Amino acid sequence: MISALGKKHHALLLDCRTLDTRAVPMPENAAVVIINSNFKRTLVGSEYNTRREQCDTGARLFNQPALRDVTLARFSTVSADIDPVVARRVRHILTENQRTLDAAEALIRGDLVTMGRLMADSHASMRDDFEITVPQIDTLVDIVKSVIGDEGGVRMTGGGFGGCVVALIPGHKVEEVRNVVAGQYEARTGIKETFYVCHASEGAGEC
Protein backbone atom coordinates (compact mmCIF):
# COMPACT_ATOMS: atom_id res chain seq x y z
CA MET A 1 0.00 0.00 0.00
CA ILE A 2 2.72 2.49 0.97
CA SER A 3 4.65 1.74 -2.24
CA ALA A 4 1.62 2.85 -4.25
CA LEU A 5 0.08 5.59 -2.11
CA GLY A 6 3.13 7.02 -0.37
CA LYS A 7 3.52 10.78 -0.26
CA LYS A 8 6.85 12.57 -0.05
CA HIS A 9 7.78 13.57 3.51
CA HIS A 10 4.74 11.73 4.90
CA ALA A 11 3.95 8.49 6.68
CA LEU A 12 0.78 6.60 5.76
CA LEU A 13 -1.84 5.73 8.37
CA LEU A 14 -3.67 2.64 7.11
CA ASP A 15 -6.94 1.16 8.33
CA CYS A 16 -6.45 -2.54 7.60
CA ARG A 17 -10.20 -3.25 7.68
CA THR A 18 -11.44 -0.55 5.31
CA LEU A 19 -8.10 0.13 3.57
CA ASP A 20 -8.70 3.84 4.13
CA THR A 21 -5.46 5.82 4.28
CA ARG A 22 -4.33 9.18 5.61
CA ALA A 23 -1.03 10.88 4.85
CA VAL A 24 0.68 12.03 8.05
CA PRO A 25 3.50 14.59 7.81
CA MET A 26 6.92 13.48 9.02
CA PRO A 27 8.92 15.84 11.24
CA GLU A 28 11.39 18.00 9.35
CA ASN A 29 15.00 16.79 9.47
CA ALA A 30 13.95 13.37 10.79
CA ALA A 31 15.44 10.26 9.23
CA VAL A 32 14.04 6.75 9.16
CA VAL A 33 16.79 4.23 9.84
CA ILE A 34 16.29 0.52 9.17
CA ILE A 35 18.81 -1.88 10.67
CA ASN A 36 18.70 -5.53 9.67
CA SER A 37 19.79 -7.78 12.51
CA ASN A 38 20.65 -10.48 9.96
CA PHE A 39 19.51 -13.04 12.51
CA LYS A 40 18.14 -16.08 10.70
CA ARG A 41 14.51 -16.71 11.63
CA THR A 42 13.51 -20.16 12.87
CA LEU A 43 10.06 -21.69 13.57
CA VAL A 44 8.46 -18.52 12.23
CA GLY A 45 5.49 -20.12 10.48
CA SER A 46 4.29 -22.11 13.47
CA GLU A 47 4.70 -19.15 15.83
CA TYR A 48 2.77 -16.85 13.48
CA ASN A 49 -0.06 -19.36 13.36
CA THR A 50 -0.07 -19.71 17.14
CA ARG A 51 -0.30 -15.95 17.65
CA ARG A 52 -3.18 -15.75 15.17
CA GLU A 53 -5.04 -18.54 16.95
CA GLN A 54 -4.50 -16.87 20.32
CA CYS A 55 -5.84 -13.56 18.99
CA ASP A 56 -8.85 -15.29 17.46
CA THR A 57 -9.50 -16.96 20.81
CA GLY A 58 -9.37 -13.57 22.49
CA ALA A 59 -11.84 -12.07 20.03
CA ARG A 60 -14.27 -14.96 20.57
CA LEU A 61 -14.15 -14.40 24.33
CA PHE A 62 -15.59 -10.94 23.69
CA ASN A 63 -18.01 -12.14 20.99
CA GLN A 64 -16.35 -9.85 18.47
CA PRO A 65 -15.13 -10.57 14.93
CA ALA A 66 -11.76 -8.96 15.64
CA LEU A 67 -9.86 -7.56 18.59
CA ARG A 68 -10.06 -4.04 17.20
CA ASP A 69 -13.73 -4.13 18.23
CA VAL A 70 -12.77 -4.63 21.89
CA THR A 71 -12.04 -1.60 24.06
CA LEU A 72 -9.21 -1.44 26.57
CA ALA A 73 -11.74 -0.57 29.26
CA ARG A 74 -13.74 -3.72 28.58
CA PHE A 75 -10.61 -5.85 28.46
CA SER A 76 -9.42 -4.46 31.79
CA THR A 77 -12.59 -5.59 33.54
CA VAL A 78 -12.08 -9.26 32.62
CA SER A 79 -8.36 -9.65 31.93
CA ALA A 80 -7.70 -11.38 35.25
CA ASP A 81 -10.19 -14.11 34.33
CA ILE A 82 -8.67 -14.90 30.92
CA ASP A 83 -5.92 -17.41 30.23
CA PRO A 84 -2.78 -15.36 30.99
CA VAL A 85 -1.10 -16.05 27.64
CA VAL A 86 -4.22 -15.09 25.68
CA ALA A 87 -4.60 -12.02 27.89
CA ARG A 88 -1.08 -10.87 27.05
CA ARG A 89 -1.70 -11.33 23.33
CA VAL A 90 -4.97 -9.38 23.52
CA ARG A 91 -3.36 -6.60 25.54
CA HIS A 92 -0.64 -6.21 22.92
CA ILE A 93 -3.13 -5.86 20.08
CA LEU A 94 -5.34 -3.38 21.91
CA THR A 95 -2.51 -1.19 23.15
CA GLU A 96 -0.67 -1.33 19.83
CA ASN A 97 -3.75 -0.15 17.96
CA GLN A 98 -4.00 2.84 20.30
CA ARG A 99 -0.27 3.54 20.03
CA THR A 100 -0.59 3.68 16.25
CA LEU A 101 -3.27 6.36 16.47
CA ASP A 102 -1.28 8.26 19.09
CA ALA A 103 1.84 8.06 16.93
CA ALA A 104 0.05 9.67 14.00
CA GLU A 105 -0.89 12.62 16.21
CA ALA A 106 2.66 12.86 17.57
CA LEU A 107 4.05 12.97 14.03
CA ILE A 108 1.64 15.75 13.10
CA ARG A 109 2.96 17.74 16.07
CA GLY A 110 6.57 16.91 15.20
CA ASP A 111 6.89 15.45 18.70
CA LEU A 112 9.86 13.07 18.62
CA VAL A 113 9.86 12.72 22.41
CA THR A 114 6.36 11.24 22.41
CA MET A 115 7.24 9.13 19.38
CA GLY A 116 10.20 7.77 21.29
CA ARG A 117 8.02 6.79 24.22
CA LEU A 118 5.41 5.18 21.98
CA MET A 119 8.03 3.21 20.07
CA ALA A 120 9.67 2.06 23.31
CA ASP A 121 6.30 0.94 24.68
CA SER A 122 5.56 -0.82 21.39
CA HIS A 123 8.81 -2.75 21.49
CA ALA A 124 8.31 -3.70 25.13
CA SER A 125 4.83 -4.98 24.30
CA MET A 126 6.13 -7.06 21.39
CA ARG A 127 8.83 -8.46 23.67
CA ASP A 128 6.80 -9.11 26.81
CA ASP A 129 3.15 -9.50 25.74
CA PHE A 130 3.32 -10.79 22.17
CA GLU A 131 6.71 -12.47 22.71
CA ILE A 132 8.00 -12.13 19.15
CA THR A 133 11.39 -10.49 19.63
CA VAL A 134 14.74 -12.26 19.94
CA PRO A 135 17.86 -11.25 21.92
CA GLN A 136 19.61 -9.93 18.81
CA ILE A 137 16.73 -7.55 18.06
CA ASP A 138 16.51 -6.45 21.69
CA THR A 139 20.25 -5.76 21.62
CA LEU A 140 19.92 -3.56 18.54
CA VAL A 141 17.09 -1.62 20.15
CA ASP A 142 19.12 -1.11 23.32
CA ILE A 143 22.17 0.10 21.38
CA VAL A 144 20.22 2.60 19.30
CA LYS A 145 18.28 3.86 22.33
CA SER A 146 21.53 4.44 24.21
CA VAL A 147 22.57 6.89 21.49
CA ILE A 148 19.35 8.76 20.76
CA GLY A 149 17.91 9.02 24.27
CA ASP A 150 14.57 10.81 24.00
CA GLU A 151 15.41 12.31 20.59
CA GLY A 152 13.31 9.81 18.67
CA GLY A 153 12.49 6.15 18.99
CA VAL A 154 13.36 2.62 17.94
CA ARG A 155 11.44 -0.65 17.84
CA MET A 156 11.31 -3.95 16.02
CA THR A 157 9.46 -3.90 12.72
CA GLY A 158 7.91 -6.74 10.76
CA GLY A 159 6.61 -10.10 11.87
CA GLY A 160 9.20 -10.81 14.53
CA PHE A 161 11.66 -13.55 15.50
CA GLY A 162 14.47 -11.68 13.76
CA GLY A 163 14.50 -9.23 10.90
CA CYS A 164 14.84 -5.48 11.36
CA VAL A 165 14.43 -2.60 13.73
CA VAL A 166 13.19 0.81 12.64
CA ALA A 167 14.31 4.06 14.22
CA LEU A 168 12.97 7.58 13.76
CA ILE A 169 15.80 9.93 14.67
CA PRO A 170 17.05 13.45 14.01
CA GLY A 171 19.19 13.61 10.90
CA HIS A 172 22.21 14.82 12.85
CA LYS A 173 22.20 11.58 14.89
CA VAL A 174 22.38 9.19 11.95
CA GLU A 175 26.14 8.81 11.69
CA GLU A 176 26.57 8.53 15.44
CA VAL A 177 23.98 5.75 15.52
CA ARG A 178 25.65 4.02 12.57
CA ASN A 179 29.07 4.13 14.23
CA VAL A 180 27.91 2.97 17.65
CA VAL A 181 25.88 0.10 16.18
CA ALA A 182 28.86 -0.92 14.04
CA GLY A 183 31.08 -0.87 17.10
CA GLN A 184 28.80 -2.82 19.43
CA TYR A 185 26.27 -5.06 17.69
CA GLU A 186 28.62 -7.59 16.10
CA ALA A 187 30.78 -7.65 19.21
CA ARG A 188 27.75 -8.53 21.34
CA THR A 189 25.97 -10.95 18.98
CA GLY A 190 28.53 -12.31 16.53
CA ILE A 191 26.41 -11.05 13.62
CA LYS A 192 27.11 -8.09 11.32
CA GLU A 193 24.16 -5.76 10.84
CA THR A 194 23.06 -4.01 7.64
CA PHE A 195 22.25 -0.30 7.99
CA TYR A 196 19.88 1.69 5.78
CA VAL A 197 18.95 5.37 5.91
CA CYS A 198 15.55 6.12 4.39
CA HIS A 199 13.34 9.11 3.72
CA ALA A 200 9.62 9.10 2.96
CA SER A 201 9.18 9.46 -0.80
CA GLU A 202 6.42 9.57 -3.38
CA GLY A 203 4.62 6.32 -4.14
CA ALA A 204 4.06 4.82 -7.57
CA GLY A 205 0.44 6.01 -7.63
CA GLU A 206 -2.91 4.27 -8.02
CA CYS A 207 -3.63 2.12 -11.06
N, C-alpha and C positions, 0 to 999 in steps of 0.2 A: 504493500500500500504506500509506504513512504517513498519507495523508488519511483512511483508514478505521480503521487500527489504532493511530494515535498515542495517546500517553498524556501527560497534562499533566506538564510538567517532566521529560520523558524524551526521549531519542533512541530510534531503533528500529534494532536490528541485524538485517539481513535476509540470509538465505541465499538467493541467487537461483536455486539449483538445487532446493532442497526447498520454498522459500517459508516456511520456519520463521522465526519472529521472536522477538526478545528485547528487552524494554524496558530501556533503560540510563539511569540517572539522570543528569541534567545537573547540573553544579556550581551551587550556589546563587549568586545574583547575577551569573550569566553571561548575556550577551546574544548572540544570533545576529544578525549583521549581514550583509545581502545587498546588494552594490553591483553594479548593472548598468553595464557598461562602455559600453553603447549603441553598440558597434562592430558594424557590419553584417557578418554572416558571408558569406563567399564560398567557393565550391567545397566546401561542407561535405559534401554527399552523396557525392561521389567519394572524399574523404579518409576518411570513415567506412568506406566499403566497402573501401578499401585497408588500413586498420588491421585490419579484421575478417579479411581474407584473410591478412595477415601473422601474426595470432594463430593462425589455423587452421593455417597452415604450421608454426608453432612447435609446436603440439600434435601434429601428425602426426610431426614429428621424434622425439618422445618416445613415439609409439604410444599416445597418450592421447586420450580424447574431448574434453577441455578442459584448458586450462592450469592450472586449479585442482588438477588431479591430478598436477602436476609439483612436486617439492620444489625449494627453492632450492639445496640441497646437490647434487642431481642436475644441475641446470642449470649450476652452477658448474664441474662437472667437464668439461663439453663446450662451454661458451659460446664459447671461443676458436675452435672449429671450425665454428660456425654463421655464416651470412651475418650481417654486423654489424648491418644494419638489423633483421632478424628478431630477433636476439639482444637488441637494445635494447627492442623491443616486448615480448618475453617477460619480460625483467627487470622492466619496468614492471608488468606484470600480477602477477607473483609477489610483488614487494615491496609493491605496493599492497594485495593481499589480506592480507598480514601486517600492514601498517600499520592496516588497518581493524580487525583483531582487537585489536591493541595499543591503538588509540584507544578502543575500548570499555572496556578495563581502566583506561585513564587517566581516562576520564570517571567511572567508578565511584569512583576514588580522589579525584576532584576535582582532578586534577593538570593545571593549565593549562600548566605549563612543558613537560611531556612532550607534551601536545596541540600546543603551538606547534611543537615540533621535528618531530613527525609530520606536521603540516600543511605545514611548510616542505619537508620531504623529499618529500612527495606532490607539491607544486607543481613542485619541481625535476625530479622524475621525469616528470611530464606535459610539462614544457618540453623536457627533454634526451633522454629515452628514448622517450616516446610522441610527442613533437613535435606537440602539439595546442594550445599556447598561442599568443598573438599579442602584439606589443609593448604594446598598450594594456592587456591583462590583466596582463602582467608589471609594468607601471608601477603599476597599482592595488595589486597585491600589495606592491610595494616601498614605496609610500606608507603603506599601512596598517601594515606591519611596522615602519617607522621610528617610528611612534607607540606601538605596543603593546609593542615589545621582546619579552621572554620572557613577558609577561602574556597568553598566549593565542596564537592562530594564525590564519593566513589562507592561502587557496589558491583556485585556480580551481574552479568547480563546473560540472557539466553536461558536454556533449559536446565542448566546445572550440571553437577558432577564433573566439572572441568570447564574448559572453554575460556571465556574472556571476562574481564572487568571493564566497566565504563566509568570514566571520571569526567566531571564537568569542572574545569578549573580556569583561573585567570590565565590569559595568554603568557604573561611574564613568568609563570611557574612551570611551563611545559618542559623546558630544558633541565631545570632542577629535578623535576619528577623523573624524567628520562634517565638522568645520571644516577640518581639514588636507586631507582629500580634496577638499573644495570649493575650497580655495585653490590646489591644485597640479595636480589631474588634468586639468582643462580647459586650463590653461596649458601643460601638457606634451604634450597629445594633440590639442587642438582639439575635443574632444568633451565634452559635459556628462554627468556620471554621474547615475544615479538611486539613492537611498539608502533602504534599508528596515531597520527594526529589528524583529526577530521574537523570539518566545518560544515554546517548545514547548507545544502545547496539545492538548486532547483530540480524538481523531479522531471521525469520524462513526459508527463502530461497524460490526460485521459484519452482513451481510444474512442 
